[in-house]
Structure formats: C-alpha cells, structure tokens
Amino acid sequence: MKRRDFLQQTAASTALIGLGGLTLSSFNSTTQKKITILHTNDVHSHIDPFGPDDGRNANKGGVARRASLVERIRTENPNTLLLDAGDIFQGTPYFNYYGGELEFKLMSMLKYDAATIGNHDFDNGIDGLYAQLPHAKFDFISANYDFSNTNLNTHVKPYKTFVKDGIKIGVFGLGIELDGLVTKDLYKETVYLNPTEIAQDMSRILKEEEGCDLVICLSHLGYNYRNNPNKPSDLTLARATKDIDLIIGGHTHTFLPKPTIEKNSVGKNVLVNQVGCYGLYLGKIDFYFDSDKNKSADGTTIIV
C-alpha cells in the first residue's frame, strides 16, 4: 500500500491528549518512546469487504485490507499491540459453516496479541468456543467471567502483560452480564462478577504489583447506557477507577471518530475508544513516554 493511499484512509479526527497533565509538546524527542495500540471490536465474522452496493458501508472492511494496514503500522512502529474487544463470532455464513475456526485462524495470521470474550462468542455454546481455541494463536483474557467449573478454566487469563521498548503494558478483559443475552445452556456454569469491582482490583494489580507503565482494559460492557445509567459501561468504569489509561470497548457498536476523554476517580484522564463494528474501522492510539515514563497520547480512527 502506498503511503499516500494509507494516509487517505486515515480519518481526519485525531485527539491530542495529555495524561496526568503532561502535553505532547513537553517531550524531548531524543528520549521519547512511542507505543501504538491497534484495536477492533464486534467484527462479527465479517471476513470479506462490503460490496460496492452496500450503502454507507460500500467498499469498506475486509480482513485482507486490515492486514495491510496493520502490517504498514507495525513497519512504522514495531512497538505495536493488536487487540480485540470481543464478539468475534456470529454475523455471516462463515461462522455458520466453520464455527469460528476461520475467524481465529485469520486473527492468528494477523498476529493479534490478545482478545476478550463477547456475548456472541458463546453462540455455539461454551463447548463450541472451547473447540476452536486450538486455532487461536493469541490469548483470551477476561477477569470477570469465572470459568472455574467449565472447560474454559485455565484457558482464559484475567490479564496479560507485554514489554515494548522497555515500557510494560498490562491488559485485562471484562465481559458483559450474560444472563438475558445468552441462554444458560450455552454459557453453563460461567459466573459473572461485578466488572467495576474487578476492574478496580485488576488495575491495581497491574499498576502496583506488576509495575505496568500503561494499563489497558479490553471491555465488552458497552460504551454507555443513557436510559440505564446504573448499568456498567465503559464510561461508568472510567469514572469509578483510578489506574486505567485506556478502555477499548465493544458490544454497543459505537463509532467514535476519536477517543472520549473521561476523568477517573482521582481526576486524571482516561481514554475510552470503540470503532463501530464489522471490521469497518481500525482504532489506533499512540502513547508517548518521556524519560521519566510520563505519558501522553493521540488517537485516530482508520477507515478500512
């Protein structure tokens, strides 16, 4: 892909965000480190791009195009993570026929680093999800689904840490309450735990015990519920916690041209982002660290 074409596919909306009061302009370029976070959500088995007659989604999406974008960005910055916020399954005949095998194989080829589990990922039952795990060469993380009495026990981690250019990154996952969305016979003995309480605990562990410089939540809670403000969401999660830097969301198919900036429980900025659905967009957040590991960020949504 030519650089000109790549830049034309990048949405104009970019947010320059100071985290903890530090602005990007205050960095010394000789000591600055850059970490890139790429993310998707609610792809729903959309492997092929939309056709030319598909209305507002015409000629968008497709795994091959996403792969080209990811490859280009990784070439520009090897210190890149690729994450997914759930609902990988359900939405096209590919899932109906292959049961998730193709989705996991393609995500493995794109070298996803981690994904969390959405409610539709149980659509073939917990046994169906388990059967496809050998095709996934990346980790599934979920901290508030207790799989102790299921065959997913030990196969799903609460969090994972990565080190890129000396920067330690902690990523944990959260899932939506399954009761009312998924029938009990599909998720079986999976136990849903309060996501806000779990997030407070996970972010503390990652920040204080694991010593992470960057804490990311992969959430399938939904962006916001105006008609039900007490329902856990990405925005309520951001406000109730203090150690999360970025919440990558899913479930509500919310398209954000740039990350939302929320204040956490101690008044610091938290980024919240979600990029719609069906693989139409790729989220890109760049974090910049100075020599003292103070950080700032900017976010862009890329049209696939």
HELIX and SHEET records of a PDB file:
HELIX    1   1 ARG A    3  GLN A    8  1                                   6    
HELIX    2   2 LEU A   24  SER A   26  5                                   3    
HELIX    3   3 GLY A   55  ASN A   57  5                                   3    
HELIX    4   4 VAL A   63  GLU A   76  1                                  14    
HELIX    5   5 PRO A   93  TYR A   98  1                                   6    
HELIX    6   6 GLU A  101  MET A  109  1                                   9    
HELIX    7   7 ASN A  119  PHE A  122  5                                   4    
HELIX    8   8 GLY A  125  GLN A  132  1                                   8    
HELIX    9   9 LEU A  133  HIS A  135  5                                   3    
HELIX   10  10 LYS A  184  TYR A  187  1                                   4    
HELIX   11  11 PRO A  195  ARG A  204  1                                  10    
HELIX   12  12 ILE A  205  GLU A  209  3                                   5    
HELIX   13  13 ASP A  234  ALA A  240  1                                   7    
SHEET    1   A 8 THR A  10  GLY A  18  0                                        
SHEET    2   A 8 LYS A 295  ILE A 303 -1                                        
SHEET    3   A 8 TYR A 281  PHE A 289 -1                                        
SHEET    4   A 8 LYS A  33  THR A  40 -1                                        
SHEET    5   A 8 THR A  80  ASP A  84  1                                        
SHEET    6   A 8 ALA A 114  ALA A 115  1                                        
SHEET    7   A 8 ASP A 139  ILE A 141  1                                        
SHEET    8   A 8 VAL A 156  LYS A 157  1                                        
SHEET    1   B 2 TYR A 145  ASP A 146  0                                        
SHEET    2   B 2 VAL A 191  TYR A 192 -1                                        
SHEET    1   C 6 TYR A 159  LYS A 164  0                                        
SHEET    2   C 6 ILE A 167  GLY A 175 -1                                        
SHEET    3   C 6 LEU A 214  HIS A 220  1                                        
SHEET    4   C 6 LEU A 246  ILE A 248  1                                        
SHEET    5   C 6 ASN A 269  ASN A 273  1                                        
SHEET    6   C 6 THR A 260  LYS A 263 -1                                        
END                                                                             
